[in-house]
Amino acid sequence: MPQLDPAPWFTVLVFSWLLFLTVLPPKILSHTSPNEPNTLSTQKPQPEPWNWPWF
């Protein structure tokens, strides 16, 4: 039964994983997010008093 012979399939498996592990990660990591996180300020915003024109 030739499909049980691991010799040709093991090399295909190894070369495909080498391709995935060497070519794809740099391509994926080169993409940047369009929404970069901003640093938060340490000062708390001062609340503004409400203006109630009907009261």
N, C-alpha and C positions, 0 to 999 in steps of 0.2 A: 504494500500500500504506500504509494509515493507521497501522499499528503502527510504521513507521519514522519517523514524524514525532515528533521529540523534544520538541516544545513542551509538550503536556500532561503527559508523563511526567517531564520534567525539573522542572517545578514541584512535582509530587507528591513527587519525590525530595528536593528542597530543603526543602520544608515538613515532611516526615517526619523528616529529619535535624535540622532546627531544633527540632522537638518533642522528639526524643530527647536532644539536647544541652542543652536548657534545663529540661526537666521532670524527667527521670529522674535525673541526677547528684545533685541535692539530696536526692531521696528515698532514693537508695541510700546516700549518705554520712551520712544522719541515723541510720542503724542503728548500734548499738554492739555490740561483742562481749560475750557474757556472761562470758567469762574474760579479765579485764583482766590484763596482765602485771604482776607484782610486781617491785619493785626488789630486787636481790640484795645481801645484806650483804657487806662487805669482810672480815669476820672469818671465819676457817675454823672449822668446828665441831671441838670437842675430842673425840677418840675416847674412848669409855668402855671400861674394861677388862672383859674377859669374865669372867663368873662361872661357873666350871665346878664344879658341885656333885659330879660323879662322879669328879673327878680329885684 
